[in-house]
C-alpha cells in the first residue's frame, strides 16, 4: 500500500544524515534544504521503517504548539 495524500501541511523532504539509536527511543537527523530537522521516534519505528543514513525521507510536522523565542535587536 502506498500513501498518495496526507493532511499534514508542514512537510520537509530530505535525507537521513544521522541516526542515534537508543534502547527505547532514537534521534533521526534529516538534512533538508531549510536545515536539519531532528525527530525523536521509537527505536522500533526506526527498525520497522528500515531507516539508514542516506535514505530519502519526508519529515511530517504536525503540532498543536509552536514555541517562539524573541531575538535581541
CHARMM internal coordinates of N, CA and C (Angstrom, degrees):
IC EDIT
DIST 1 N 1 CA 1.4516
DIST 1 CA 1 C 1.5280
ANGL 1 N 1 CA 1 C 108.51
DIST 1 C 2 N 1.3185
ANGL 1 CA 1 C 2 N 116.34
DIHE 1 N 1 CA 1 C 2 N 138.27
DIST 2 N 2 CA 1.4533
ANGL 1 C 2 N 2 CA 122.11
DIHE 1 CA 1 C 2 N 2 CA -177.45
DIST 2 CA 2 C 1.5196
ANGL 2 N 2 CA 2 C 109.45
DIHE 1 C 2 N 2 CA 2 C -120.65
DIST 2 C 3 N 1.3210
ANGL 2 CA 2 C 3 N 117.44
DIHE 2 N 2 CA 2 C 3 N 136.94
DIST 3 N 3 CA 1.4580
ANGL 2 C 3 N 3 CA 121.90
DIHE 2 CA 2 C 3 N 3 CA 176.36
DIST 3 CA 3 C 1.5203
ANGL 3 N 3 CA 3 C 108.86
DIHE 2 C 3 N 3 CA 3 C -80.52
DIST 3 C 4 N 1.3253
ANGL 3 CA 3 C 4 N 116.69
DIHE 3 N 3 CA 3 C 4 N 126.91
DIST 4 N 4 CA 1.4603
ANGL 3 C 4 N 4 CA 119.82
DIHE 3 CA 3 C 4 N 4 CA 179.15
DIST 4 CA 4 C 1.5247
ANGL 4 N 4 CA 4 C 112.20
DIHE 3 C 4 N 4 CA 4 C -112.04
DIST 4 C 5 N 1.3246
ANGL 4 CA 4 C 5 N 117.17
DIHE 4 N 4 CA 4 C 5 N -24.38
DIST 5 N 5 CA 1.4618
ANGL 4 C 5 N 5 CA 120.32
DIHE 4 CA 4 C 5 N 5 CA 177.23
DIST 5 CA 5 C 1.5227
ANGL 5 N 5 CA 5 C 109.06
DIHE 4 C 5 N 5 CA 5 C -139.89
DIST 5 C 6 N 1.3194
ANGL 5 CA 5 C 6 N 115.27
DIHE 5 N 5 CA 5 C 6 N 153.20
DIST 6 N 6 CA 1.4639
ANGL 5 C 6 N 6 CA 120.58
DIHE 5 CA 5 C 6 N 6 CA 178.82
DIST 6 CA 6 C 1.5187
ANGL 6 N 6 CA 6 C 107.62
DIHE 5 C 6 N 6 CA 6 C -152.54
DIST 6 C 7 N 1.3275
ANGL 6 CA 6 C 7 N 117.36
DIHE 6 N 6 CA 6 C 7 N 149.06
DIST 7 N 7 CA 1.4608
ANGL 6 C 7 N 7 CA 120.16
DIHE 6 CA 6 C 7 N 7 CA -175.50
DIST 7 CA 7 C 1.5212
ANGL 7 N 7 CA 7 C 113.77
DIHE 6 C 7 N 7 CA 7 C -89.36
DIST 7 C 8 N 1.3132
ANGL 7 CA 7 C 8 N 119.34
DIHE 7 N 7 CA 7 C 8 N 1.36
DIST 8 N 8 CA 1.4554
ANGL 7 C 8 N 8 CA 121.95
DIHE 7 CA 7 C 8 N 8 CA 178.90
DIST 8 CA 8 C 1.5298
ANGL 8 N 8 CA 8 C 108.79
DIHE 7 C 8 N 8 CA 8 C -80.74
DIST 8 C 9 N 1.3162
ANGL 8 CA 8 C 9 N 116.71
DIHE 8 N 8 CA 8 C 9 N 120.89
DIST 9 N 9 CA 1.4644
ANGL 8 C 9 N 9 CA 120.94
DIHE 8 CA 8 C 9 N 9 CA -175.27
DIST 9 CA 9 C 1.5216
ANGL 9 N 9 CA 9 C 113.60
DIHE 8 C 9 N 9 CA 9 C -86.19
DIST 9 C 10 N 1.3348
ANGL 9 CA 9 C 10 N 117.58
DIHE 9 N 9 CA 9 C 10 N -27.68
DIST 10 N 10 CA 1.4636
ANGL 9 C 10 N 10 CA 120.87
DIHE 9 CA 9 C 10 N 10 CA -178.65
DIST 10 CA 10 C 1.5172
ANGL 10 N 10 CA 10 C 108.80
DIHE 9 C 10 N 10 CA 10 C -90.50
DIST 10 C 11 N 1.3252
ANGL 10 CA 10 C 11 N 115.48
DIHE 10 N 10 CA 10 C 11 N 98.75
DIST 11 N 11 CA 1.4547
ANGL 10 C 11 N 11 CA 121.63
DIHE 10 CA 10 C 11 N 11 CA -176.84
DIST 11 CA 11 C 1.5279
ANGL 11 N 11 CA 11 C 109.29
DIHE 10 C 11 N 11 CA 11 C -126.74
DIST 11 C 12 N 1.3284
ANGL 11 CA 11 C 12 N 115.02
DIHE 11 N 11 CA 11 C 12 N 132.24
DIST 12 N 12 CA 1.4569
ANGL 11 C 12 N 12 CA 120.47
DIHE 11 CA 11 C 12 N 12 CA 179.94
DIST 12 CA 12 C 1.5247
ANGL 12 N 12 CA 12 C 108.78
DIHE 11 C 12 N 12 CA 12 C -126.58
DIST 12 C 13 N 1.3145
ANGL 12 CA 12 C 13 N 115.79
DIHE 12 N 12 CA 12 C 13 N 113.38
DIST 13 N 13 CA 1.4643
ANGL 12 C 13 N 13 CA 120.97
DIHE 12 CA 12 C 13 N 13 CA 178.30
DIST 13 CA 13 C 1.5270
ANGL 13 N 13 CA 13 C 108.04
DIHE 12 C 13 N 13 CA 13 C -81.48
DIST 13 C 14 N 1.3226
ANGL 13 CA 13 C 14 N 115.70
DIHE 13 N 13 CA 13 C 14 N 138.66
DIST 14 N 14 CA 1.4521
ANGL 13 C 14 N 14 CA 119.02
DIHE 13 CA 13 C 14 N 14 CA 179.61
DIST 14 CA 14 C 1.5206
ANGL 14 N 14 CA 14 C 111.63
DIHE 13 C 14 N 14 CA 14 C -169.61
DIST 14 C 15 N 1.3240
ANGL 14 CA 14 C 15 N 114.95
DIHE 14 N 14 CA 14 C 15 N -166.91
DIST 15 N 15 CA 1.4638
ANGL 14 C 15 N 15 CA 121.66
DIHE 14 CA 14 C 15 N 15 CA 179.53
DIST 15 CA 15 C 1.5291
ANGL 15 N 15 CA 15 C 108.95
DIHE 14 C 15 N 15 CA 15 C -124.03
DIST 15 C 16 N 1.3197
ANGL 15 CA 15 C 16 N 115.06
DIHE 15 N 15 CA 15 C 16 N 143.58
DIST 16 N 16 CA 1.4613
ANGL 15 C 16 N 16 CA 120.12
DIHE 15 CA 15 C 16 N 16 CA 177.22
DIST 16 CA 16 C 1.5237
ANGL 16 N 16 CA 16 C 108.11
DIHE 15 C 16 N 16 CA 16 C -65.37
DIST 16 C 17 N 1.3235
ANGL 16 CA 16 C 17 N 115.49
DIHE 16 N 16 CA 16 C 17 N 121.48
DIST 17 N 17 CA 1.4641
ANGL 16 C 17 N 17 CA 121.19
DIHE 16 CA 16 C 17 N 17 CA -178.97
DIST 17 CA 17 C 1.5268
ANGL 17 N 17 CA 17 C 110.88
DIHE 16 C 17 N 17 CA 17 C -95.18
DIST 17 C 18 N 1.3406
ANGL 17 CA 17 C 18 N 116.59
DIHE 17 N 17 CA 17 C 18 N -39.24
DIST 18 N 18 CA 1.4661
ANGL 17 C 18 N 18 CA 120.51
DIHE 17 CA 17 C 18 N 18 CA -177.31
DIST 18 CA 18 C 1.5172
ANGL 18 N 18 CA 18 C 109.07
DIHE 17 C 18 N 18 CA 18 C -155.08
DIST 18 C 19 N 1.3215
ANGL 18 CA 18 C 19 N 115.28
DIHE 18 N 18 CA 18 C 19 N 145.80
DIST 19 N 19 CA 1.4655
ANGL 18 C 19 N 19 CA 121.91
DIHE 18 CA 18 C 19 N 19 CA 174.07
DIST 19 CA 19 C 1.5232
ANGL 19 N 19 CA 19 C 107.17
DIHE 18 C 19 N 19 CA 19 C -127.63
DIST 19 C 20 N 1.3207
ANGL 19 CA 19 C 20 N 116.13
DIHE 19 N 19 CA 19 C 20 N 123.37
DIST 20 N 20 CA 1.4569
ANGL 19 C 20 N 20 CA 121.43
DIHE 19 CA 19 C 20 N 20 CA 175.50
DIST 20 CA 20 C 1.5225
ANGL 20 N 20 CA 20 C 106.79
DIHE 19 C 20 N 20 CA 20 C -108.69
DIST 20 C 21 N 1.3331
ANGL 20 CA 20 C 21 N 115.67
DIHE 20 N 20 CA 20 C 21 N 102.86
DIST 21 N 21 CA 1.4557
ANGL 20 C 21 N 21 CA 120.84
DIHE 20 CA 20 C 21 N 21 CA -176.22
DIST 21 CA 21 C 1.5228
ANGL 21 N 21 CA 21 C 111.26
DIHE 20 C 21 N 21 CA 21 C -79.12
DIST 21 C 22 N 1.3235
ANGL 21 CA 21 C 22 N 114.96
DIHE 21 N 21 CA 21 C 22 N 135.40
DIST 22 N 22 CA 1.4494
ANGL 21 C 22 N 22 CA 121.20
DIHE 21 CA 21 C 22 N 22 CA 173.40
DIST 22 CA 22 C 1.5151
ANGL 22 N 22 CA 22 C 108.86
DIHE 21 C 22 N 22 CA 22 C -120.74
DIST 22 C 23 N 1.3285
ANGL 22 CA 22 C 23 N 117.97
DIHE 22 N 22 CA 22 C 23 N 171.80
DIST 23 N 23 CA 1.4580
ANGL 22 C 23 N 23 CA 120.06
DIHE 22 CA 22 C 23 N 23 CA -178.44
DIST 23 CA 23 C 1.5276
ANGL 23 N 23 CA 23 C 112.95
DIHE 22 C 23 N 23 CA 23 C -65.84
DIST 23 C 24 N 1.3311
ANGL 23 CA 23 C 24 N 117.30
DIHE 23 N 23 CA 23 C 24 N -30.65
DIST 24 N 24 CA 1.4659
ANGL 23 C 24 N 24 CA 121.12
DIHE 23 CA 23 C 24 N 24 CA -178.34
DIST 24 CA 24 C 1.5244
ANGL 24 N 24 CA 24 C 111.54
DIHE 23 C 24 N 24 CA 24 C -121.33
DIST 24 C 25 N 1.3365
ANGL 24 CA 24 C 25 N 117.27
DIHE 24 N 24 CA 24 C 25 N -48.09
DIST 25 N 25 CA 1.4587
ANGL 24 C 25 N 25 CA 121.66
DIHE 24 CA 24 C 25 N 25 CA 178.58
DIST 25 CA 25 C 1.5178
ANGL 25 N 25 CA 25 C 109.88
DIHE 24 C 25 N 25 CA 25 C -120.30
DIST 25 C 26 N 1.3223
ANGL 25 CA 25 C 26 N 115.74
DIHE 25 N 25 CA 25 C 26 N 155.60
DIST 26 N 26 CA 1.4558
ANGL 25 C 26 N 26 CA 122.17
DIHE 25 CA 25 C 26 N 26 CA -179.43
DIST 26 CA 26 C 1.5158
ANGL 26 N 26 CA 26 C 109.60
DIHE 25 C 26 N 26 CA 26 C -132.95
DIST 26 C 27 N 1.3371
ANGL 26 CA 26 C 27 N 116.23
DIHE 26 N 26 CA 26 C 27 N 155.77
DIST 27 N 27 CA 1.4577
ANGL 26 C 27 N 27 CA 122.46
DIHE 26 CA 26 C 27 N 27 CA 174.45
DIST 27 CA 27 C 1.5188
ANGL 27 N 27 CA 27 C 108.55
DIHE 26 C 27 N 27 CA 27 C -103.62
DIST 27 C 28 N 1.3249
ANGL 27 CA 27 C 28 N 115.52
DIHE 27 N 27 CA 27 C 28 N 133.04
DIST 28 N 28 CA 1.4537
ANGL 27 C 28 N 28 CA 121.04
DIHE 27 CA 27 C 28 N 28 CA 178.06
DIST 28 CA 28 C 1.5243
ANGL 28 N 28 CA 28 C 107.58
DIHE 27 C 28 N 28 CA 28 C -122.67
DIST 28 C 29 N 1.3346
ANGL 28 CA 28 C 29 N 116.58
DIHE 28 N 28 CA 28 C 29 N 116.70
DIST 29 N 29 CA 1.4589
ANGL 28 C 29 N 29 CA 121.53
DIHE 28 CA 28 C 29 N 29 CA 176.87
DIST 29 CA 29 C 1.5209
ANGL 29 N 29 CA 29 C 108.64
DIHE 28 C 29 N 29 CA 29 C -93.52
DIST 29 C 30 N 1.3264
ANGL 29 CA 29 C 30 N 115.47
DIHE 29 N 29 CA 29 C 30 N 129.18
DIST 30 N 30 CA 1.4579
ANGL 29 C 30 N 30 CA 122.01
DIHE 29 CA 29 C 30 N 30 CA -179.87
DIST 30 CA 30 C 1.5226
ANGL 30 N 30 CA 30 C 108.01
DIHE 29 C 30 N 30 CA 30 C -117.90
DIST 30 C 31 N 1.3277
ANGL 30 CA 30 C 31 N 115.83
DIHE 30 N 30 CA 30 C 31 N 123.74
DIST 31 N 31 CA 1.4647
ANGL 30 C 31 N 31 CA 120.70
DIHE 30 CA 30 C 31 N 31 CA 177.75
DIST 31 CA 31 C 1.5184
ANGL 31 N 31 CA 31 C 108.67
DIHE 30 C 31 N 31 CA 31 C -88.16
DIST 31 C 32 N 1.3419
ANGL 31 CA 31 C 32 N 116.17
DIHE 31 N 31 CA 31 C 32 N 119.31
DIST 32 N 32 CA 1.4599
ANGL 31 C 32 N 32 CA 122.27
DIHE 31 CA 31 C 32 N 32 CA -179.53
DIST 32 CA 32 C 1.5258
ANGL 32 N 32 CA 32 C 108.25
DIHE 31 C 32 N 32 CA 32 C -119.24
DIST 32 C 33 N 1.3328
ANGL 32 CA 32 C 33 N 117.87
DIHE 32 N 32 CA 32 C 33 N 167.36
DIST 33 N 33 CA 1.4679
ANGL 32 C 33 N 33 CA 119.72
DIHE 32 CA 32 C 33 N 33 CA 175.82
DIST 33 CA 33 C 1.5266
ANGL 33 N 33 CA 33 C 112.50
DIHE 32 C 33 N 33 CA 33 C -60.19
DIST 33 C 34 N 1.3384
ANGL 33 CA 33 C 34 N 117.38
DIHE 33 N 33 CA 33 C 34 N -22.95
DIST 34 N 34 CA 1.4620
ANGL 33 C 34 N 34 CA 121.55
DIHE 33 CA 33 C 34 N 34 CA 179.99
DIST 34 CA 34 C 1.5196
ANGL 34 N 34 CA 34 C 113.08
DIHE 33 C 34 N 34 CA 34 C -91.75
DIST 34 C 35 N 1.3153
ANGL 34 CA 34 C 35 N 118.35
DIHE 34 N 34 CA 34 C 35 N -4.87
DIST 35 N 35 CA 1.4578
ANGL 34 C 35 N 35 CA 121.89
DIHE 34 CA 34 C 35 N 35 CA -178.12
DIST 35 CA 35 C 1.5155
ANGL 35 N 35 CA 35 C 110.68
DIHE 34 C 35 N 35 CA 35 C 128.55
DIST 35 C 36 N 1.3250
ANGL 35 CA 35 C 36 N 115.57
DIHE 35 N 35 CA 35 C 36 N -169.32
DIST 36 N 36 CA 1.4639
ANGL 35 C 36 N 36 CA 121.84
DIHE 35 CA 35 C 36 N 36 CA -178.15
DIST 36 CA 36 C 1.5280
ANGL 36 N 36 CA 36 C 109.80
DIHE 35 C 36 N 36 CA 36 C -85.92
DIST 36 C 37 N 1.3189
ANGL 36 CA 36 C 37 N 116.32
DIHE 36 N 36 CA 36 C 37 N 132.98
DIST 37 N 37 CA 1.4564
ANGL 36 C 37 N 37 CA 123.29
DIHE 36 CA 36 C 37 N 37 CA 171.65
DIST 37 CA 37 C 1.5182
ANGL 37 N 37 CA 37 C 106.12
DIHE 36 C 37 N 37 CA 37 C -114.54
DIST 37 C 38 N 1.3275
ANGL 37 CA 37 C 38 N 116.93
DIHE 37 N 37 CA 37 C 38 N 129.14
DIST 38 N 38 CA 1.4552
ANGL 37 C 38 N 38 CA 121.52
DIHE 37 CA 37 C 38 N 38 CA 179.44
DIST 38 CA 38 C 1.5155
ANGL 38 N 38 CA 38 C 109.78
DIHE 37 C 38 N 38 CA 38 C -110.48
DIST 38 C 39 N 1.3154
ANGL 38 CA 38 C 39 N 115.49
DIHE 38 N 38 CA 38 C 39 N 131.10
DIST 39 N 39 CA 1.4608
ANGL 38 C 39 N 39 CA 121.66
DIHE 38 CA 38 C 39 N 39 CA 177.54
DIST 39 CA 39 C 1.5184
ANGL 39 N 39 CA 39 C 109.23
DIHE 38 C 39 N 39 CA 39 C -117.19
DIST 39 C 40 N 1.3151
ANGL 39 CA 39 C 40 N 116.48
DIHE 39 N 39 CA 39 C 40 N 136.24
DIST 40 N 40 CA 1.4594
ANGL 39 C 40 N 40 CA 121.81
DIHE 39 CA 39 C 40 N 40 CA 173.57
DIST 40 CA 40 C 1.5220
ANGL 40 N 40 CA 40 C 106.10
DIHE 39 C 40 N 40 CA 40 C -106.20
DIST 40 C 41 N 1.3270
ANGL 40 CA 40 C 41 N 115.89
DIHE 40 N 40 CA 40 C 41 N 111.33
DIST 41 N 41 CA 1.4632
ANGL 40 C 41 N 41 CA 121.50
DIHE 40 CA 40 C 41 N 41 CA -178.24
DIST 41 CA 41 C 1.5243
ANGL 41 N 41 CA 41 C 108.61
DIHE 40 C 41 N 41 CA 41 C -130.60
DIST 41 C 42 N 1.3114
ANGL 41 CA 41 C 42 N 116.02
DIHE 41 N 41 CA 41 C 42 N 166.38
DIST 42 N 42 CA 1.4583
ANGL 41 C 42 N 42 CA 118.31
DIHE 41 CA 41 C 42 N 42 CA 179.41
DIST 42 CA 42 C 1.5296
ANGL 42 N 42 CA 42 C 109.97
DIHE 41 C 42 N 42 CA 42 C -65.49
DIST 42 C 43 N 1.3028
ANGL 42 CA 42 C 43 N 115.23
DIHE 42 N 42 CA 42 C 43 N 148.92
DIST 43 N 43 CA 1.4635
ANGL 42 C 43 N 43 CA 120.52
DIHE 42 CA 42 C 43 N 43 CA 176.78
DIST 43 CA 43 C 1.5227
ANGL 43 N 43 CA 43 C 109.47
DIHE 42 C 43 N 43 CA 43 C -62.85
DIST 43 C 44 N 1.3241
ANGL 43 CA 43 C 44 N 116.83
DIHE 43 N 43 CA 43 C 44 N -33.90
DIST 44 N 44 CA 1.4661
ANGL 43 C 44 N 44 CA 120.18
DIHE 43 CA 43 C 44 N 44 CA 176.41
DIST 44 CA 44 C 1.5279
ANGL 44 N 44 CA 44 C 110.29
DIHE 43 C 44 N 44 CA 44 C -60.09
DIST 44 C 45 N 1.3301
ANGL 44 CA 44 C 45 N 118.25
DIHE 44 N 44 CA 44 C 45 N -40.12
DIST 45 N 45 CA 1.4649
ANGL 44 C 45 N 45 CA 120.81
DIHE 44 CA 44 C 45 N 45 CA 178.58
DIST 45 CA 45 C 1.5269
ANGL 45 N 45 CA 45 C 111.36
DIHE 44 C 45 N 45 CA 45 C -65.87
DIST 45 C 46 N 1.3314
ANGL 45 CA 45 C 46 N 117.39
DIHE 45 N 45 CA 45 C 46 N -39.00
DIST 46 N 46 CA 1.4679
ANGL 45 C 46 N 46 CA 120.77
DIHE 45 CA 45 C 46 N 46 CA 176.42
DIST 46 CA 46 C 1.5274
ANGL 46 N 46 CA 46 C 109.07
DIHE 45 C 46 N 46 CA 46 C -57.96
DIST 46 C 47 N 1.3313
ANGL 46 CA 46 C 47 N 115.58
DIHE 46 N 46 CA 46 C 47 N -45.18
DIST 47 N 47 CA 1.4685
ANGL 46 C 47 N 47 CA 120.26
DIHE 46 CA 46 C 47 N 47 CA -179.22
DIST 47 CA 47 C 1.5275
ANGL 47 N 47 CA 47 C 111.42
DIHE 46 C 47 N 47 CA 47 C -68.79
DIST 47 C 48 N 1.3495
ANGL 47 CA 47 C 48 N 117.10
DIHE 47 N 47 CA 47 C 48 N -45.40
DIST 48 N 48 CA 1.4707
ANGL 47 C 48 N 48 CA 120.87
DIHE 47 CA 47 C 48 N 48 CA -179.28
DIST 48 CA 48 C 1.5256
ANGL 48 N 48 CA 48 C 112.18
DIHE 47 C 48 N 48 CA 48 C -60.94
DIST 48 C 49 N 1.3461
ANGL 48 CA 48 C 49 N 116.39
DIHE 48 N 48 CA 48 C 49 N -37.32
DIST 49 N 49 CA 1.4641
ANGL 48 C 49 N 49 CA 120.74
DIHE 48 CA 48 C 49 N 49 CA 179.25
DIST 49 CA 49 C 1.5241
ANGL 49 N 49 CA 49 C 111.85
DIHE 48 C 49 N 49 CA 49 C -79.63
DIST 49 C 50 N 1.3332
ANGL 49 CA 49 C 50 N 116.66
DIHE 49 N 49 CA 49 C 50 N -12.98
DIST 50 N 50 CA 1.4641
ANGL 49 C 50 N 50 CA 120.25
DIHE 49 CA 49 C 50 N 50 CA -177.50
DIST 50 CA 50 C 1.5145
ANGL 50 N 50 CA 50 C 112.24
DIHE 49 C 50 N 50 CA 50 C 66.47
DIST 50 C 51 N 1.3357
ANGL 50 CA 50 C 51 N 117.00
DIHE 50 N 50 CA 50 C 51 N 33.47
DIST 51 N 51 CA 1.4609
ANGL 50 C 51 N 51 CA 120.04
DIHE 50 CA 50 C 51 N 51 CA -176.24
DIST 51 CA 51 C 1.5190
ANGL 51 N 51 CA 51 C 111.78
DIHE 50 C 51 N 51 CA 51 C -67.82
DIST 51 C 52 N 1.3224
ANGL 51 CA 51 C 52 N 114.55
DIHE 51 N 51 CA 51 C 52 N 136.25
DIST 52 N 52 CA 1.4596
ANGL 51 C 52 N 52 CA 122.50
DIHE 51 CA 51 C 52 N 52 CA 176.28
DIST 52 CA 52 C 1.5162
ANGL 52 N 52 CA 52 C 108.01
DIHE 51 C 52 N 52 CA 52 C -142.50
DIST 52 C 53 N 1.3189
ANGL 52 CA 52 C 53 N 115.73
DIHE 52 N 52 CA 52 C 53 N 154.10
DIST 53 N 53 CA 1.4627
ANGL 52 C 53 N 53 CA 120.28
DIHE 52 CA 52 C 53 N 53 CA 175.97
DIST 53 CA 53 C 1.5233
ANGL 53 N 53 CA 53 C 108.24
DIHE 52 C 53 N 53 CA 53 C -56.06
DIST 53 C 54 N 1.3442
ANGL 53 CA 53 C 54 N 115.56
DIHE 53 N 53 CA 53 C 54 N 132.64
DIST 54 N 54 CA 1.4581
ANGL 53 C 54 N 54 CA 121.30
DIHE 53 CA 53 C 54 N 54 CA 179.83
DIST 54 CA 54 C 1.5188
ANGL 54 N 54 CA 54 C 113.90
DIHE 53 C 54 N 54 CA 54 C 99.96
DIST 54 C 55 N 1.3559
ANGL 54 CA 54 C 55 N 117.49
DIHE 54 N 54 CA 54 C 55 N -16.55
DIST 55 N 55 CA 1.4688
ANGL 54 C 55 N 55 CA 119.48
DIHE 54 CA 54 C 55 N 55 CA 178.04
DIST 55 CA 55 C 1.5178
ANGL 55 N 55 CA 55 C 110.97
DIHE 54 C 55 N 55 CA 55 C -62.38
DIST 55 C 56 N 1.3296
ANGL 55 CA 55 C 56 N 116.42
DIHE 55 N 55 CA 55 C 56 N 139.44
DIST 56 N 56 CA 1.4560
ANGL 55 C 56 N 56 CA 120.99
DIHE 55 CA 55 C 56 N 56 CA 172.39
DIST 56 CA 56 C 1.5217
ANGL 56 N 56 CA 56 C 107.77
DIHE 55 C 56 N 56 CA 56 C -82.44
DIST 56 C 57 N 1.3320
ANGL 56 CA 56 C 57 N 116.46
DIHE 56 N 56 CA 56 C 57 N 129.45
DIST 57 N 57 CA 1.4602
ANGL 56 C 57 N 57 CA 121.99
DIHE 56 CA 56 C 57 N 57 CA -176.43
DIST 57 CA 57 C 1.5243
ANGL 57 N 57 CA 57 C 110.08
DIHE 56 C 57 N 57 CA 57 C -140.15
DIST 57 C 58 N 1.3065
ANGL 57 CA 57 C 58 N 115.48
DIHE 57 N 57 CA 57 C 58 N 171.32
DIST 58 N 58 CA 1.4634
ANGL 57 C 58 N 58 CA 122.11
DIHE 57 CA 57 C 58 N 58 CA 171.63
DIST 58 CA 58 C 1.5135
ANGL 58 N 58 CA 58 C 107.41
DIHE 57 C 58 N 58 CA 58 C -123.17
DIST 58 C 59 N 1.3340
ANGL 58 CA 58 C 59 N 116.86
DIHE 58 N 58 CA 58 C 59 N 123.93
DIST 59 N 59 CA 1.4597
ANGL 58 C 59 N 59 CA 122.06
DIHE 58 CA 58 C 59 N 59 CA 174.18
DIST 59 CA 59 C 1.5248
ANGL 59 N 59 CA 59 C 106.42
DIHE 58 C 59 N 59 CA 59 C -86.07
DIST 59 C 60 N 1.3226
ANGL 59 CA 59 C 60 N 115.85
DIHE 59 N 59 CA 59 C 60 N 120.12
DIST 60 N 60 CA 1.4603
ANGL 59 C 60 N 60 CA 122.22
DIHE 59 CA 59 C 60 N 60 CA 179.66
DIST 60 CA 60 C 1.5192
ANGL 60 N 60 CA 60 C 107.64
DIHE 59 C 60 N 60 CA 60 C -104.83
DIST 60 C 61 N 1.3258
ANGL 60 CA 60 C 61 N 116.71
DIHE 60 N 60 CA 60 C 61 N 119.99
DIST 61 N 61 CA 1.4586
ANGL 60 C 61 N 61 CA 120.42
DIHE 60 CA 60 C 61 N 61 CA -174.76
DIST 61 CA 61 C 1.5215
ANGL 61 N 61 CA 61 C 109.48
DIHE 60 C 61 N 61 CA 61 C -116.56
DIST 61 C 62 N 1.3238
ANGL 61 CA 61 C 62 N 115.39
DIHE 61 N 61 CA 61 C 62 N 116.96
DIST 62 N 62 CA 1.4580
ANGL 61 C 62 N 62 CA 121.46
DIHE 61 CA 61 C 62 N 62 CA 177.20
DIST 62 CA 62 C 1.5140
ANGL 62 N 62 CA 62 C 106.83
DIHE 61 C 62 N 62 CA 62 C -134.30
DIST 62 C 63 N 1.3055
ANGL 62 CA 62 C 63 N 116.60
DIHE 62 N 62 CA 62 C 63 N 118.67
DIST 63 N 63 CA 1.4493
ANGL 62 C 63 N 63 CA 120.03
DIHE 62 CA 62 C 63 N 63 CA -175.09
DIST 63 CA 63 C 1.5160
ANGL 63 N 63 CA 63 C 110.46
DIHE 62 C 63 N 63 CA 63 C -144.77
DIST 63 C 64 N 1.2973
ANGL 63 CA 63 C 64 N 115.39
DIHE 63 N 63 CA 63 C 64 N 146.85
DIST 64 N 64 CA 1.4624
ANGL 63 C 64 N 64 CA 119.68
DIHE 63 CA 63 C 64 N 64 CA 175.00
DIST 64 CA 64 C 1.5183
ANGL 64 N 64 CA 64 C 110.92
DIHE 63 C 64 N 64 CA 64 C -90.04
DIST 64 C 65 N 1.3341
ANGL 64 CA 64 C 65 N 117.98
DIHE 64 N 64 CA 64 C 65 N -11.18
DIST 65 N 65 CA 1.4535
ANGL 64 C 65 N 65 CA 122.59
DIHE 64 CA 64 C 65 N 65 CA -179.60
DIST 65 CA 65 C 1.5128
ANGL 65 N 65 CA 65 C 111.18
DIHE 64 C 65 N 65 CA 65 C -124.82
DIST 65 C 66 N 1.3188
ANGL 65 CA 65 C 66 N 115.38
DIHE 65 N 65 CA 65 C 66 N 134.43
DIST 66 N 66 CA 1.4554
ANGL 65 C 66 N 66 CA 120.97
DIHE 65 CA 65 C 66 N 66 CA 173.11
DIST 66 CA 66 C 1.5290
ANGL 66 N 66 CA 66 C 105.99
DIHE 65 C 66 N 66 CA 66 C -130.08
DIST 66 C 67 N 1.3164
ANGL 66 CA 66 C 67 N 116.96
DIHE 66 N 66 CA 66 C 67 N 118.90
DIST 67 N 67 CA 1.4648
ANGL 66 C 67 N 67 CA 121.62
DIHE 66 CA 66 C 67 N 67 CA 179.56
DIST 67 CA 67 C 1.5166
ANGL 67 N 67 CA 67 C 109.36
DIHE 66 C 67 N 67 CA 67 C -86.58
DIST 67 C 68 N 1.3217
ANGL 67 CA 67 C 68 N 116.11
DIHE 67 N 67 CA 67 C 68 N 145.39
DIST 68 N 68 CA 1.4612
ANGL 67 C 68 N 68 CA 121.80
DIHE 67 CA 67 C 68 N 68 CA 179.71
DIST 68 CA 68 C 1.5231
ANGL 68 N 68 CA 68 C 108.64
DIHE 67 C 68 N 68 CA 68 C -126.74
DIST 68 C 69 N 1.3167
ANGL 68 CA 68 C 69 N 116.74
DIHE 68 N 68 CA 68 C 69 N 133.94
DIST 69 N 69 CA 1.4541
ANGL 68 C 69 N 69 CA 121.75
DIHE 68 CA 68 C 69 N 69 CA 175.27
DIST 69 CA 69 C 1.5247
ANGL 69 N 69 CA 69 C 107.63
DIHE 68 C 69 N 69 CA 69 C -116.83
DIST 69 C 70 N 1.3330
ANGL 69 CA 69 C 70 N 116.87
DIHE 69 N 69 CA 69 C 70 N 132.34
DIST 70 N 70 CA 1.4547
ANGL 69 C 70 N 70 CA 121.21
DIHE 69 CA 69 C 70 N 70 CA 178.62
DIST 70 CA 70 C 1.5242
ANGL 70 N 70 CA 70 C 109.79
DIHE 69 C 70 N 70 CA 70 C -81.27
DIST 70 C 71 N 1.3116
ANGL 70 CA 70 C 71 N 116.68
DIHE 70 N 70 CA 70 C 71 N 133.30
DIST 71 N 71 CA 1.4562
ANGL 70 C 71 N 71 CA 122.13
DIHE 70 CA 70 C 71 N 71 CA 176.33
DIST 71 CA 71 C 1.5267
ANGL 71 N 71 CA 71 C 109.62
DIHE 70 C 71 N 71 CA 71 C -90.49
DIST 71 C 72 N 1.3168
ANGL 71 CA 71 C 72 N 116.32
DIHE 71 N 71 CA 71 C 72 N 141.19
DIST 72 N 72 CA 1.4552
ANGL 71 C 72 N 72 CA 119.56
DIHE 71 CA 71 C 72 N 72 CA 176.57
DIST 72 CA 72 C 1.5128
ANGL 72 N 72 CA 72 C 110.30
DIHE 71 C 72 N 72 CA 72 C -68.50
DIST 72 C 73 N 1.3304
ANGL 72 CA 72 C 73 N 115.92
DIHE 72 N 72 CA 72 C 73 N 143.39
DIST 73 N 73 CA 1.4690
ANGL 72 C 73 N 73 CA 121.17
DIHE 72 CA 72 C 73 N 73 CA -179.97
DIST 73 CA 73 C 1.4977
ANGL 73 N 73 CA 73 C 111.91
DIHE 72 C 73 N 73 CA 73 C -72.41
END
COOR INIT
IC SEED 1 N 1 CA 1 C
IC BUILD
